[in-house]
């Protein structure tokens, strides 16, 4: 997903309502989010579905890494050899 361009990717809610189909096409083609404002303040962001899914996957990966770092810091990590033994045992079942 690309970053929004403030000169092209910010629209008021009233403008968005009037041209919703064209803005959806724009987001799909450019893969840049569209920022929708209401009374001059950011109100919503329109994303392409594939970009949204990629963003969620990346967020899940980051959370997994943070959880793993916490486990390592807490001393709950498993060494490489021990992990291999566990995996081999599971594969044999």
N, C-alpha and C positions, 0 to 999 in steps of 0.2 A: 504494500500500500504506500502510495506517495503522500507527502505532506500537502495539505491544502495551500493554495496560493491565495493570499488575502485579497488580491486584486481581481480574482476570477471566481473564487469558491466561497464567497460569503453572500448570502441573500436574505432579505427580510422575509418574514412569514407570509406577508401579503403577496410578495412577488413569487415566492415558492408555490403558494396556492394557485396562482394564475398560470404557472408554467411547470407544474409538477412532472408531467411526462418528459419534457425536454431536459429537466434537471436529473431525472433518473437515468436517462440516456447518457448525459454528460458524465455522471459518476461511473457508469458501466464502462464507458469508453476511455476515460482518463485515469481511472482507478485513484482519483483524488477525492477525499471526502468533501461533502458540501456542508458548510456551517450555516445553520438557519438561525436568524436572530428574531427576537420579539422585543419591540420597543428599544432597539439598540443594544440589547444584551444577548449573548449567546443562549440559545434555547435548546438546540438539538443538532445532531450531526447525522447526515445521511451517508451510509457506506455501501459499497458493492457487497453482495452476499459473500462472495469468495474471499474478499479482503477481510470481512468481519470474521469469517471462520478461521482464516490464517492468524488473525490477531488473537482469537481465543486459544488456538493451539499454542501460540508463542507464550501467552500468559500462563497456560497450564504447565508448560515446560519450565518457565521461570519459577513457578511455585514449587515444582518438584525439586528443582535444584536448591532452592532455599530450605525446603524440608530436609533434604539430604545433608546440607551444611549444618543444620541444627542437630541432626542425629550424630554427625561426626563430632561436633563440639561437645555433645553430651556423652561421648564415649560409646555410643550405640552402633558404631560402624563395624562392619564385618570385613575381615581381610580378604584379599584376592583368593588365596587358596581355600579358605573356608567357604567362600561364595561359590567357587567351582564345585566343591564337594556337594553342596546343597543342590545346585543345578543338576549335576549328574545324577544324584539320587532321585530327583523329581522326574527326570527324563526316563529313568529305568522303570518307573511305575506304570 
